[in-house]
Amino acid sequence: MTKIKVERMSSFNEVIFNNSPKKTGYSFPAEWAKHEATWLSWPHKEASWPGKIETIYAPYCEFIKIVSEGEKVRININDEETKAFAISELRKAGADLGQIEFYFNQSNDAWCRDHGPAFLLNEAGDKKVIVDWDYNAWGGKYPPYDLDDVIPTKIAEHFNLPVYHPEVIMEGGSVEFNGAGTILTTTACLLNENRNPQLTKEQIEHYLLEFYGAEQVLWLGDGIVGDDTDGHIDDITRFVNEDTVLTVVESNPLDENYLLLQENLEALKAMRLLNGKALNIVELPMPSPVIHEDTRLPASYANFYIANAAVVVPTFRDVNDKKALEIIQGVFPDRKVVGVDSTDIIWGLGSFHCLSQQEPAIKKITDL
């Protein structure tokens, strides 16, 4: 494994990352690009699902079963005892264990989208690197997070991949990619002083562009009510192809989410891609409020995961489940869209996209 040092000039306004991923021809692929695998960190932290963790394993393993039909699923696991439990639960779900691999990378929590590795590919698509962003559990809310913070580098060491260390806080759920040079994110999250208070908006953009290999950053405002991540983009707006987004809207003007989602919708309408095109915007409904122990949970159909063979969508035993699945199927004609009940999982304040991180496939010599 090669640890890549980032060289910086003394003044950030003139900063040059001479050997950043972008400078060396690497970029972060869109989620719909072919995967080699999906990475997960097996849930074990009872405090993330207080009083309910035993209820999440059935839908979690159903998610794994569906994803593994089209790619490997690689799971960070704490110890042999947890591995045995995981295998038992996966067997109950009927998952193909031949498609599932376990790696003894200890974790603090299960949210692999945010602490897992960011895999980038070179322009030829035949080489892969990892970016290991710093991680502080959403602004230091849920310590400890020391084990989660080092998982990307441990994975890079195992697979002998080069790894970049930007040394700034970033979470995978805070950024969304169209695979053609555009990143979508929110000011509520990335400009929150609990992440990188030493950086300006322009400096954060610079990191995003250099370490994800992109050309522009588009900014939305707030995330949905109940989102303890301070507004991750993957709960509100998702790219489904280079110029199309699905974005959630609330139909009830009295709901807490109504105004902020309308503001985000108007902002999307004003945005332009690198080619000057306006975004093609497809509206997605919100479920009725999901409440548990007097807490409004961040339930959203936008937290779907795009796997090779399927798109897995969280559902909430709600009247809008069917409509949301139909809309999402309409923008993914080449994949089956599958709803999996997330009513218990969302008590952990995240769903299937939050739990997973894709590893892109590289082109083999025979493919070139």
N, C-alpha and C positions, 0 to 999 in steps of 0.2 A: 504494500500500500504506500502511495506517495502522499505526504502531507504538503499541500501547496501553500506557500507563504504569499500573502497579499502585500504588495509594496505600495505604500501611499506617500504622497507628498505632504509637506507640513500643513499646507492650507487646504481645507476640505473643498473650498470653492474651485481649486485647481486639481482636485484629486484625480489621479490616474491609477486605475487598478491594472497594472501592466500585464498581468497574467490571469485576469479574471476569466470565468467561463465564457463570457461573451467575446473577449479578446482572442480566446483560443478556439472559437468556433462552436461552442456548446450552447444548447438551449433546452428549456423545459418543454416536453411535448404536451399537446392537449391530452385530456384524459381519455378521449375516444381513440387515440392512436393505439396500435396493438401493444398489449402488455406481455411481458414474460411472466409476471406474477403480481399478486396483491399482497402487501404486507399488513399484518395485524399485530397487536400486542394483547395477549389473552387477558380478559378482565378478571381482576382478583381483588380490587380495592373496594371493600364493602362500603366505605364512606362515600363512594361515588354513587352508589345506589342504596342508600340507607334503608334497611328493612326489606329490600326487594332484589338484591343481587341474584338470588337463586332463580328468579323469574326471567332473567334476561338470556339465559344460556340457550333455551330452545329457539327463539328468534335469531339470536346471534349465530348459532350453528346452521340454521336454515339459510342465512345470508352466506355463510361459508360454502355450504353445499351448492348454492346457485352459482356463485362466482367460480368455484372449482370446476364447474362443467366446461369452462373455456380457458382456464389458465391455472398455473400453480398458485397455491395460497401458502404464504410463508409467515409463520407465527412466532413472534418473540414470546418465550416462555420462561418462567422463573426457575423451575426445578423439576425433577423427575416426578414428584408427587402431582404437581399441577399438570404436567404433560399427560399423566395417566388419566387424570380427571377429564382433561380436554378430549382425549381420544374416546373416552366413554360417552361423553356428551355428543361428539360428532357421529359416533356410531348410531346413537339414538335417532339422530336427524337423517341418517342414511347417506352421509357424505362419503365421497370416494377418498379413502385415506391415502391412496396412491398418488393423489394430487396435492397432498398437504405435507408440508415440511415444517419441522420445529427447530428453533434456534435458541440456545440458552443465553439470551440477552435479557437480563433482569430489567423489569420496568416498575415504575411507581404507579402507573395508571394505564388505561386502555386506549387513549386517544391518539392513535398512530398517525392520523392526518397531521397532527401538530408537532409531535416529537419525532416522527419517523424521518427517514432519509429523503431528500429531494434528489431524484435521479435525473440527470441531463444527458442528452445524446449529442454527438458531433454532427456536422452537416451531412456526412456520408451515412450516418445511422449505424455505424459499425463499432463505435466506441462509447463507453459510458463512464460518467463520473458522478460523484455524490457531493452535494453541498450540505454541510452540517451547520445550520444556523444555531445560534444560541437559543435556549428555551427556558422560560421562567414561569411556566404554568399560568399563563394568562395574567401577567402582571403580578406574579407572586401570590396569587390567591390560595393556592393549594399545595403548600410544601409538604413533604420534600419532593423534589423533582430532579435530583442529581442523577438517578439511574436513567430516567427518560432522556436527559440532556445529552448523554453520551451514546445513545443507541445508533445514530447514523454512522459514527466513526467505527463502532464495533462491527457493524454490517460491512463497511468498507474494508476493514481489516480482514474479515472472513473471506470476502470475494476478491481481495487484492485490487481494489479500485482506488484511483486517485480521489482525494477528498479535499474540498475547499472549506476554510473556516472564516467566514466573513466577520465573526465576532460582534454581531448585532442580533437582537431578538427578532425572530420571525416565526410565524406559524402557518402550516400548510392550508388551514381552513380560512386564512385571511386573504388569500390570493386565488384568482381564477384566471385561466389562460385560454386563448383561442387558437394557440398553435401557430399563429401567423404574426407574432410580434406584439400582441396586446395583452396587458395584464389589467384585470379589474379588481379593485379593492375598496375599502371604506376608510374614511377619515376617522370614524368613531373608534376603530381598532388601532390602525397603524400610527395615528397621531396621538394616541393616548399616552400620557406622560408616564404610565407604569410600564411601558415597553422600552423606548429609546429616547428618554427626555433630552439627551445631548444632541439629537439630530433634528434638523428642520425637515419640512415636507420635501423640499427639493433634494436634500441629502438622502432621505429614505428612498425616494424615487431612483436615485443614482444606484443605490445598493440593489434595488429590485431589478433594474435594467441590466446591470453588470453580472449579477449572480444568477439570474434566471435566463439571461440571453434574450432580452426583449427590446422593443423599440419605443413603446409608449405605455404610460400608466393612466388609466381612467379611474376617477374617484367617485364613489357614491358616498352617502352620508351615514345614517344610523342603521344598525341592525335591529332585529325584532325584539320585542319585549320578552324578558326571561332569559336572554342569551348572556351567560356569564363570561363569554369571551370578549365582551365589549364590542360586538358587532361584526362577527365573521361573515364574509361574503357568501359562504356556501349555504347559508340559511335563507338568502334572499334572491340572489341572481346568479345564474349559471350559464356559461357558454355551452351550446350544443352543436355548433359548427363554427366556422371561422367568422361568420357575420350575424349569427342568431343567438339570442339569449332567451332563456326562460326566466321570468321574474315574478315573484309572488305579489299578489295584491289582496287587500282585505275589502270585502264588499259591504261590511257593516260600518257606517260612518261613526258609530259610537264606540267602536273597538279601539283599544290603545294603539294598535298597529296601523290603523287606517291612514292617518295623516303622514306618518313617516314613510310608509310604503308608497303613497301617492307622490311624495317628494322625490323618492328614488326613481319612480317611474318617469317623472318629468325630466329628471337629470339624464336618464338613459336616452330619452328622445332627443336630447340636445347633443349627445356624444357623436363623434365621428371616428371611424377606423382609419388606419394608416393610408388606405386607398381613397379616403374622402367619403366613403359610404356611411350612411346612417345605419344604426343597428336595426336588424329585424327583430322586433320584440314580440314575444309570445307570453301572454299573461297566464299565470297559474294561480288557482285559488289558494287560500289558506284554510286549514281545518278550523273547526270551532275551537275555542280556547280549551287547552288541555290543562286541567288543574289537579295537583296532587298535594295533599297536606297544605292547602291554602296558598300554594305556590303556582304561579303561571309558568308553564314550561315552554321552551322554544321549539314547539312543534311546527315543522315546515316540510312540505313536499319537496322543497328545493334541495334538501339534504340527501339526494339520491346519489348512487354510485354507478359509474359507467364501467362495466366490466367487458371483457371480450365478447362474451356470448349473451349478455343480458344487461339491462339497467334495473338495479334494485332500488325500489322506492319505499320510503317509510310510510306506513299507513297508521291511522289512529282511530279505527272503528267509528268513522265519521261519515256523514252524508256526502262530503266532497271527495272521499277516497276514490270512488269510481271515476269521477270527472277528471281528477288529477292524473290518474293512470292513463286515461284516454288521451289527454293532452300530451303527456310525455311520450306515449307510444307514437303519436303523430309526428314528433320531431326525431324519432329514432326508428325509422321504418326497417332498418337492417338488423335490429336487435329486439329480442323479446323483452317486454317491460313487465316486471314482476313486483307486486306489492307484498311487503312483509310487515306484519304488525309490529310497530315500534312504540306502542303505548307504555310498555314497561321500560324499554331501553331509554326513552326520552326523559325518564326520571333522573338519569345521569347527566342531563342537559346537553345531549348530543345524539346523533343517530349514525346511519351507516356510512355516510361520507366522512364524518368526524372520526370514525373508528378505523378507517382504511387509508392506505397510501399505495399508489400504483408504481410498479417498476416496469418501465418500457422495454419492449423487446428490441434487441439489436439485430441488424441484418447480418446473416452469415455470408461467408464467401460465395456460397452457391446461390445466394439471393442477388448478388451484385452483378 
